[in-house]
Structures are given as structure tokens and as C-alpha cells.
Amino acid sequence: MYKQVILVCNNLKLPKGKLAAQVAHASVDAVLKQLSANSGREVVSSWRREGMKKVVLKVEDEKELYKYIQLAKDEKIPTSIITDAGKTVVAPGTTTCGAIGPFDEETIERITKDLSLM
């Protein structure tokens, strides 16, 4: 089974619409990166057949976000970091969220098990 996790910087208190857009950016970017990996097409294909499981979790801030992204990179999991253009509610270059996977669900769970749902 495969899954994708999107981590959101909770300290930013993003409005719902902005949050949804940032999460979508992270998800799509991570899938595109996965597709360019060696076995990525097979992973994405399986993930799609399984229903494209996604979970949105909160991290306290940018520092914690990078900690979890690095843990995923250490496991060779495709990741994505999203920084905002700054045209609406946050300053340009603000890191808002990141994505891990899609990848093996057990591996992602091991990394993110201590985080809470958004």
C-alpha cells in the first residue's frame, strides 16, 4: 500500500483556501518528482489504483518541516517543499508546506507517526 503525506506549517495560520492551494501544490510537485524517479511510474500507478491516499499533518514551523523532509530523504522517499510567491497572505519565499511520497505506507508512517492531523 502507498500513501502521501503533506506537512503544513501550523504557525502560519493560513486561511482555508490558501491552505488548500498550498497542499495541492505540494502533492502535485511530489508526484511529478516521483514520476521522474527510477521506479516512480510503478509507484504512482499503484498509488492511483489504490485510491491515491493522502494525509495532511501539521508541523509546528519551517524548522520542524525540514526535519521531517530530511528524514524522508534519508529513506530515499521523494519529497517536495513549497515556498509561496507572496501575492496574497504571506511574504514572498515563505515555506508553507511539504510533501512526502507517494511511497510505501509503512515507511512513511514510521517517519510521521508522532504528528497530528491538520
Backbone as a chain_set.jsonl record, in Angstrom:
{"seq": "MYKQVILVCNNLKLPKGKLAAQVAHASVDAVLKQLSANSGREVVSSWRREGMKKVVLKVEDEKELYKYIQLAKDEKIPTSIITDAGKTVVAPGTTTCGAIGPFDEETIERITKDLSLM", "coords": {"N": [[0.838, -1.193, 0.0], [0.398, 2.255, -0.721], [1.027, 5.692, 0.146], [0.647, 9.239, 0.548], [1.954, 11.985, 2.319], [1.217, 15.205, 3.422], [2.756, 17.918, 4.829], [2.045, 20.643, 6.87], [2.923, 23.929, 7.783], [1.979, 24.894, 10.778], [2.173, 27.208, 12.296], [1.742, 29.346, 10.624], [-0.948, 29.796, 10.298], [-2.734, 29.687, 8.046], [-5.387, 30.825, 5.889], [-8.27, 28.832, 5.004], [-8.663, 28.463, 2.176], [-6.177, 29.253, 1.079], [-4.534, 27.422, 2.373], [-5.501, 25.015, 1.259], [-4.731, 25.367, -1.432], [-1.92, 25.455, -1.212], [-1.366, 22.901, -0.182], [-2.245, 21.384, -2.344], [-0.37, 22.185, -4.283], [1.974, 21.075, -3.161], [1.382, 18.314, -3.189], [1.042, 17.72, -5.954], [3.568, 18.509, -6.964], [5.281, 16.704, -5.631], [4.385, 14.263, -6.69], [5.049, 14.588, -9.384], [7.84, 14.646, -9.14], [8.211, 12.06, -8.192], [7.443, 10.591, -10.436], [9.623, 11.001, -12.074], [11.571, 9.497, -10.918], [13.471, 6.381, -10.725], [11.841, 3.941, -10.275], [9.478, 5.198, -10.176], [7.152, 5.526, -11.835], [5.802, 3.091, -11.593], [5.219, 3.101, -8.855], [3.546, 5.384, -8.614], [1.475, 4.606, -10.315], [0.464, 2.327, -8.96], [-0.304, 3.566, -6.554], [-2.318, 5.274, -7.497], [-4.229, 3.363, -8.373], [-4.907, 2.336, -5.906], [-6.363, 4.362, -4.759], [-5.152, 6.795, -4.232], [-4.225, 7.651, -1.588], [-3.98, 10.243, 0.741], [-2.701, 12.183, 3.403], [-3.009, 14.918, 5.538], [-0.912, 16.561, 7.633], [0.122, 18.376, 10.584], [2.938, 20.428, 11.201], [4.966, 22.208, 13.506], [6.491, 24.449, 12.632], [8.656, 25.929, 10.105], [11.227, 24.891, 10.612], [10.679, 22.397, 11.845], [9.311, 21.199, 9.734], [11.365, 20.899, 7.787], [12.94, 19.082, 9.168], [11.393, 16.682, 9.119], [11.157, 16.331, 6.372], [13.834, 15.872, 5.717], [14.246, 13.443, 7.084], [12.648, 11.798, 5.512], [13.966, 12.032, 3.032], [16.336, 10.777, 3.724], [15.477, 8.177, 3.706], [15.223, 7.773, 1.077], [12.882, 8.693, -0.107], [10.795, 10.405, -2.334], [10.377, 13.913, -2.088], [8.851, 17.142, -1.498], [9.065, 20.662, -1.278], [7.27, 23.559, -0.604], [7.34, 26.929, -1.392], [5.94, 30.077, -1.005], [4.746, 32.493, -3.402], [4.048, 34.92, -2.434], [1.931, 36.656, -3.024], [-0.476, 37.004, -1.773], [-1.335, 36.228, 1.23], [1.007, 35.696, 2.733], [4.514, 36.486, 3.162], [6.743, 36.866, 0.327], [8.528, 33.928, -0.597], [8.031, 32.49, 1.695], [8.061, 29.438, 3.367], [5.615, 27.102, 3.168], [4.553, 24.468, 3.197], [5.135, 20.909, 2.773], [5.645, 17.833, 0.98], [5.616, 14.28, 1.307], [6.318, 11.449, -0.422], [4.161, 10.016, -3.016], [4.706, 6.848, -1.44], [5.825, 3.767, 0.069], [3.541, 2.917, 2.549], [4.066, 2.017, 5.204], [6.716, 2.818, 5.671], [6.507, 5.62, 5.486], [4.735, 6.047, 7.622], [6.362, 5.312, 9.775], [8.099, 7.451, 9.866], [6.435, 9.719, 10.251], [4.724, 9.256, 12.383], [4.348, 10.545, 14.87], [3.104, 12.937, 14.417], [0.258, 15.175, 14.257], [-3.063, 15.213, 12.816], [-4.06, 17.732, 10.492]], "CA": [[0.0, 0.0, 0.0], [1.128, 3.505, -0.836], [0.355, 6.885, 0.633], [1.372, 10.506, 0.502], [1.688, 12.842, 3.469], [1.523, 16.608, 3.223], [3.036, 18.558, 6.112], [1.712, 22.065, 6.799], [3.45, 24.744, 8.881], [0.809, 25.327, 11.539], [2.372, 28.542, 12.848], [1.333, 30.378, 9.661], [-2.405, 30.01, 10.426], [-3.219, 30.02, 6.709], [-6.829, 30.678, 5.642], [-8.588, 27.52, 4.409], [-8.427, 28.443, 0.732], [-4.724, 29.314, 0.865], [-4.029, 26.129, 2.832], [-5.848, 24.01, 0.25], [-3.9, 25.589, -2.621], [-0.545, 25.076, -0.899], [-1.355, 21.442, -0.076], [-2.332, 20.872, -3.72], [0.942, 22.406, -4.915], [2.922, 20.1, -2.619], [1.009, 16.984, -3.654], [1.345, 17.606, -7.382], [5.012, 18.593, -7.154], [5.892, 15.45, -5.181], [4.044, 13.21, -7.656], [5.874, 14.817, -10.573], [9.191, 14.193, -8.803], [8.161, 10.595, -8.114], [7.385, 10.078, -11.805], [10.94, 11.072, -12.7], [12.468, 8.547, -10.239], [13.634, 5.109, -11.444], [10.65, 3.084, -10.2], [8.393, 6.115, -9.849], [5.914, 5.304, -12.591], [5.103, 1.942, -10.995], [4.697, 3.532, -7.556], [2.408, 6.284, -8.845], [0.4, 3.797, -10.895], [-0.131, 1.542, -7.865], [-0.93, 4.528, -5.647], [-3.57, 5.708, -8.136], [-5.169, 2.24, -8.318], [-5.313, 2.159, -4.508], [-7.198, 5.488, -4.342], [-4.319, 7.98, -4.0], [-4.328, 8.043, -0.181], [-3.227, 11.425, 1.175], [-2.995, 12.617, 4.758], [-2.442, 16.235, 5.806], [-0.466, 16.628, 9.021], [0.69, 19.67, 10.925], [4.217, 20.601, 11.871], [4.893, 23.497, 14.199], [7.082, 25.555, 11.889], [9.544, 25.564, 8.992], [12.321, 24.045, 11.128], [10.168, 21.036, 12.01], [9.017, 20.708, 8.394], [12.616, 20.443, 7.181], [13.376, 17.879, 9.897], [10.674, 15.515, 8.594], [11.531, 16.173, 4.963], [15.154, 15.245, 5.696], [14.072, 12.034, 7.462], [12.121, 11.114, 4.327], [15.053, 11.971, 2.048], [17.276, 9.754, 4.193], [14.88, 6.891, 3.322], [15.125, 7.807, -0.394], [11.489, 8.97, -0.478], [10.651, 11.705, -2.999], [9.766, 14.961, -1.262], [8.636, 18.44, -2.12], [8.919, 21.808, -0.376], [6.578, 24.646, -1.296], [7.515, 28.297, -0.903], [4.892, 30.897, -1.603], [5.148, 33.653, -4.2], [3.821, 36.104, -1.619], [0.987, 37.596, -3.653], [-1.73, 37.145, -1.011], [-1.353, 36.344, 2.701], [2.315, 35.54, 3.378], [5.62, 37.166, 2.478], [7.39, 36.074, -0.714], [9.551, 32.999, -0.14], [7.634, 31.784, 2.914], [7.859, 27.999, 3.223], [4.283, 26.825, 3.715], [4.28, 23.051, 3.397], [5.946, 19.968, 2.023], [5.018, 16.526, 0.769], [6.439, 13.075, 1.362], [5.685, 10.385, -1.196], [3.713, 8.71, -2.571], [5.712, 5.843, -1.146], [5.35, 2.705, 0.939], [2.838, 3.476, 3.695], [4.746, 1.68, 6.463], [7.906, 3.656, 5.796], [6.054, 6.979, 5.787], [4.184, 6.017, 8.987], [7.475, 5.271, 10.711], [8.678, 8.788, 9.93], [5.482, 10.765, 10.628], [3.75, 8.717, 13.359], [4.141, 11.429, 16.024], [2.447, 14.179, 14.005], [-1.207, 15.211, 14.337], [-3.811, 15.641, 11.638], [-4.286, 19.174, 10.36]], "C": [[0.882, 1.255, 0.0], [0.314, 4.648, -0.265], [1.26, 8.09, 0.455], [0.973, 11.298, 1.739], [2.084, 14.262, 3.091], [1.643, 17.236, 4.604], [2.833, 20.057, 5.964], [2.281, 22.786, 8.013], [2.278, 25.401, 9.61], [0.942, 26.756, 12.073], [1.912, 29.657, 11.909], [-0.152, 30.702, 9.736], [-3.016, 30.455, 9.09], [-4.738, 29.903, 6.628], [-7.079, 29.371, 4.877], [-8.293, 27.445, 2.915], [-6.944, 28.431, 0.39], [-4.092, 27.982, 1.25], [-4.29, 25.048, 1.789], [-4.969, 24.146, -0.994], [-2.461, 25.139, -2.374], [-0.395, 23.56, -0.802], [-1.408, 20.819, -1.471], [-1.007, 21.041, -4.449], [1.939, 21.335, -4.462], [2.644, 18.699, -3.158], [1.417, 16.78, -5.11], [2.853, 17.611, -7.614], [5.7, 17.29, -6.751], [5.593, 14.306, -6.149], [4.887, 13.373, -8.922], [7.319, 14.387, -10.328], [9.247, 12.667, -8.752], [8.17, 9.982, -9.512], [8.744, 10.09, -12.489], [11.955, 10.14, -12.029], [12.471, 7.218, -10.996], [12.372, 4.251, -11.443], [9.39, 3.908, -9.95], [7.088, 5.871, -10.568], [5.111, 4.156, -12.001], [4.482, 2.318, -9.659], [3.46, 4.398, -7.749], [1.22, 5.516, -9.419], [-0.311, 2.977, -9.812], [-0.892, 2.449, -6.898], [-2.271, 5.007, -6.209], [-4.623, 4.607, -8.072], [-5.729, 2.038, -6.908], [-6.154, 3.328, -3.98], [-6.454, 6.76, -3.991], [-4.435, 8.515, -2.571], [-3.388, 9.194, 0.13], [-3.659, 11.766, 2.588], [-2.29, 13.953, 4.97], [-2.176, 16.338, 7.306], [0.116, 18.004, 9.31], [2.053, 19.518, 11.588], [4.18, 22.001, 12.471], [5.369, 24.652, 13.328], [8.0, 25.011, 10.79], [10.674, 24.632, 9.449], [11.857, 22.59, 11.273], [9.83, 20.407, 10.656], [10.285, 20.139, 7.748], [13.172, 19.2, 7.879], [12.714, 16.632, 9.318], [10.982, 15.268, 7.118], [12.892, 15.49, 4.865], [15.08, 13.772, 6.091], [13.564, 11.224, 6.271], [13.207, 10.979, 3.259], [16.076, 10.9, 2.429], [16.8, 8.347, 3.841], [14.701, 6.788, 1.809], [13.687, 7.98, -0.885], [11.446, 10.323, -1.187], [9.894, 12.696, -2.104], [9.597, 16.235, -2.075], [8.533, 19.487, -1.022], [8.277, 22.933, -1.185], [6.869, 25.967, -0.605], [6.569, 29.184, -1.701], [5.461, 32.092, -2.364], [4.88, 34.972, -3.466], [2.842, 37.113, -2.19], [-0.289, 37.802, -2.84], [-1.469, 37.315, 0.491], [-0.021, 36.16, 3.416], [3.388, 36.235, 2.544], [6.215, 36.263, 1.394], [8.488, 35.186, -0.127], [9.218, 32.254, 1.142], [7.417, 30.313, 2.605], [6.551, 27.653, 3.927], [4.04, 25.358, 4.033], [5.249, 22.206, 2.572], [5.211, 18.65, 1.902], [6.065, 15.434, 0.842], [5.684, 11.99, 0.604], [4.893, 10.921, -2.365], [4.863, 7.696, -2.455], [5.068, 4.796, -0.246], [4.786, 3.28, 2.239], [3.548, 3.212, 5.02], [5.964, 2.567, 6.704], [7.52, 5.082, 6.159], [5.504, 7.054, 7.208], [5.3, 6.056, 10.026], [8.073, 6.674, 10.919], [7.718, 9.795, 10.573], [4.511, 10.376, 11.742], [3.446, 9.65, 14.526], [3.42, 12.731, 15.684], [0.924, 14.04, 14.053], [-1.823, 15.636, 13.019], [-4.023, 17.15, 11.665], [-5.707, 19.485, 10.743]], "O": [[1.942, 1.304, 0.624], [-0.913, 4.591, -0.199], [2.466, 7.968, 0.242], [-0.186, 11.289, 2.155], [3.146, 14.492, 2.514], [0.749, 17.103, 5.44], [3.377, 20.676, 5.049], [2.141, 22.315, 9.142], [1.67, 26.347, 9.108], [-0.062, 27.438, 12.279], [1.712, 30.79, 12.347], [-0.576, 31.767, 9.287], [-3.719, 31.463, 9.018], [-5.322, 28.997, 7.221], [-6.192, 28.873, 4.184], [-7.73, 26.456, 2.445], [-6.508, 27.685, -0.487], [-3.222, 27.473, 0.544], [-3.401, 24.257, 1.474], [-4.514, 23.144, -1.545], [-1.852, 24.509, -3.238], [0.589, 23.0, -1.284], [-0.706, 19.847, -1.751], [-0.569, 20.134, -5.158], [2.658, 20.76, -5.28], [3.569, 17.983, -3.54], [2.059, 15.787, -5.451], [3.361, 16.796, -8.385], [6.601, 16.823, -7.449], [6.46, 13.469, -6.401], [5.383, 12.387, -9.465], [7.954, 13.822, -11.218], [10.213, 12.058, -9.213], [8.832, 8.97, -9.744], [8.997, 9.282, -13.383], [13.078, 10.004, -12.514], [11.584, 6.959, -11.809], [11.885, 3.873, -12.508], [8.357, 3.367, -9.558], [6.02, 5.995, -9.969], [3.886, 4.229, -11.916], [3.361, 1.913, -9.354], [2.435, 4.165, -7.109], [0.078, 5.766, -9.035], [-1.541, 2.94, -9.761], [-2.001, 2.122, -6.477], [-3.248, 5.129, -5.47], [-5.781, 4.877, -7.753], [-6.875, 1.621, -6.738], [-6.614, 3.273, -2.84], [-7.06, 7.712, -3.499], [-4.711, 9.698, -2.369], [-2.193, 9.151, -0.161], [-4.835, 11.654, 2.933], [-1.118, 14.105, 4.626], [-3.083, 16.218, 8.129], [0.549, 18.711, 8.4], [2.288, 18.626, 12.403], [3.449, 22.871, 11.998], [4.736, 25.707, 13.285], [8.102, 23.802, 10.58], [11.029, 23.691, 8.739], [12.564, 21.666, 10.871], [10.041, 19.21, 10.46], [10.272, 19.024, 7.225], [13.806, 18.361, 7.239], [13.388, 15.636, 9.054], [11.055, 14.121, 6.677], [13.084, 14.618, 4.017], [15.771, 12.939, 5.505], [14.001, 10.094, 6.052], [13.347, 9.919, 2.65], [16.612, 10.206, 1.566], [17.61, 7.432, 3.695], [14.1, 5.835, 1.315], [13.321, 7.476, -1.947], [12.011, 11.294, -0.684], [8.907, 12.347, -1.458], [10.125, 16.377, -3.178], [7.975, 19.224, 0.043], [8.691, 23.22, -2.309], [6.675, 26.112, 0.602], [6.431, 29.044, -2.916], [6.514, 32.627, -2.017], [5.422, 36.013, -3.836], [2.918, 38.3, -1.873], [-1.098, 38.669, -3.168], [-1.39, 38.446, 0.971], [0.069, 36.447, 4.61], [3.183, 36.529, 1.367], [6.196, 35.039, 1.525], [9.271, 35.618, 0.719], [10.031, 31.468, 1.629], [6.674, 29.974, 1.685], [6.399, 27.881, 5.127], [3.393, 25.037, 5.029], [6.056, 22.716, 1.795], [4.263, 18.387, 2.642], [7.229, 15.629, 0.492], [4.551, 11.654, 0.948], [4.936, 12.111, -2.675], [5.819, 7.689, -3.231], [3.909, 4.927, 0.148], [5.462, 4.033, 2.94], [3.62, 4.1, 5.869], [6.202, 3.01, 7.828], [8.131, 5.689, 7.039], [5.775, 8.018, 7.925], [5.192, 6.751, 11.036], [8.496, 7.022, 12.021], [8.15, 10.639, 11.359], [3.562, 11.113, 12.01], [2.372, 9.548, 15.119], [3.155, 13.541, 16.572], [0.378, 12.947, 13.911], [-1.196, 16.323, 12.212], [-4.148, 17.758, 12.729], [-6.118, 20.645, 10.705]]}, "num_chains": 1, "name": "protein.A"}
